[in-house]
């Protein structure tokens, strides 16, 4: 009986948290990325689709990073483009070639944003302090673009980057 009560309480809490998980904008131009009626790309769905495309996600752990300073330190110049949405997911161990960035910029800023994301890949690929990480950045990182939304994906060996991540959302 106690187990049943505990399970019901857990379910009720999960439902309450799910109900609170709408499109919440926070400082620095970030948002949860929920799809609007205008048909914008759902960043949450794209991120979840990337995870779902993996055969083994046991060791693939990301934490959302919403701090504008942290995002700017990894992607210098991105905040100057005033992106309307930014979602960054980082591993628990910093410096590891494993991250997912989703960003939406104005149409005229797509090329500039793509250059900023490419600089992130290039800096990781040229990391002489951690040559094994450099190889991962060289071989396992890419940028995908759909309209004015961009996605940088860097995954460790053994994981797959879907051909079109925006089709997952």
N, C-alpha and C positions, 0 to 999 in steps of 0.2 A: 504494500500500500504506500509506503514511504517513497519507493522508487517511482511509482506512478505519479504521485503528487509532485515529486522533484522534476520529472519529465514534463508534466503539464506546466509547471512554473517556468521551466526553461523555454518551452515553446512560446509561452505568453511574453516572456522577455524578448525573445528573438523577434516576434511580431511587432512589439513596441519599438524596438530599435530599427527594424525595417521601415516602419511607418515614418520614422524621423529622418530617414536617409534620402531626402529629396535633393533638389538642385540647390546647394548652399554655396553662395559665393563668399570667398574669403579674401583677405588682403593679397596684393600682388597679382591680381588678375586670375586667380585660380578658381575652379569650380569643379563640381563632381562630374560634370560632363553628361548629365542625363539628356536624352534626346528630347528636343522640343517639337512642337507641332510643325515648325518650319523645316524639319528634316535634317537638322544638323547631326553631325557624327556623334554618336554616344561614346565618349572616351572610356567610360566604365565598361561598356560592352566590348570595345576593342581590347582593352587590357585583359578582361576576363577571357576573351577569345584566344589571346596569345597564350595565356596559361592553360586553357583547355586543349590547345593544339599539342601540348607536350605529353609524351607518353609517361614520364615520371616527373612529378612536381614535388616529390618529397623534399628535395634539397634546394629547390628553386623558391627562395623566400625574398619577398620585396616588402619594403615599408614605404608608404606615401610620404613624400617630402613636400611640405607646403611653404617652407620658409623662403621668402623672396631672396634673402642674402645667400642661402645655400644654392638656390637655382642659378642665381647670377654668378656665383663662384665657379660653377661647372660650365655654364653657358654664357660667358661674358658678352654683353651687348643684346641679349635676348629681351631683357626688360625695357630697353630703349625702343623696341618695336611695339610696346604696349599690347602684348598679346591679349586676346579676349578670354582665352582659357589656357591653362598650363597644368598638366598633371605629370609629376615626376615620381618614379618608383625606383628606390635604391635598395641594394642588398644590405644586410646587417653589418657586413665587413666593408668598410670604405676602401676605395682604391681598386676594388675587384672589377674586372671587365664584365659587368652585369648591371644593366639598367634599362629602363623604358621611360621615354619622354614622349608625351603627347602635347602638342601645342597648336593653337589656332591663332593665326595672325591675319591682318588685313591683306586683301588680294595683292596689293602692290609690294608687300613685304615678304612674300613667299621665298623669293630667291635669296634675300638677305638672311632669313631664318634658316634656310637650307645650308647656307655657308657657315653659319654659327654652329649648326649641328655637325657639319662635316669637320669643323675645327676641333670639336670634342672628340670625334673618332680619330682624327690625325694626331692629336696630342696624346691620346691613349696608345696609339700605334707606335709612337716615337718615344715611349717611356723607357729610358735606358736603365732606370733603377729597378724595374720589374720586367725583365724581358719576356717572361711567360705570359704576363698580362698584355704586353704589346702584341704578341702573336694572336691572342684572343681578340683584341680590338681590330687587328688587321683582317682576321678571317671570319669573325662572328658578329660583326656590327654592320648595320645598314640603316639607311634613311628611306622611308616611304612617304609619298605625298599623295593626297587626294584633295583637289581644290585648294583651299587655304589652310588645310590641316596637315600637319607633319608628324611623323613618328620616328624617333630614333630608337632602335632596338639593339642591345648588345646582350648576348646570351653566352653562357659557358659552353664548352665542348659537350656534345651529346644532346643538345637541345636544338629545336627546329624553329627557325623564323618563318612564319607563314608567308606565302607568296604575296598576298594582299591582305594586310592586317585590317584595313578599313572595310573589307568585305565581311569581317567577323562581327562588326557592330551593326 
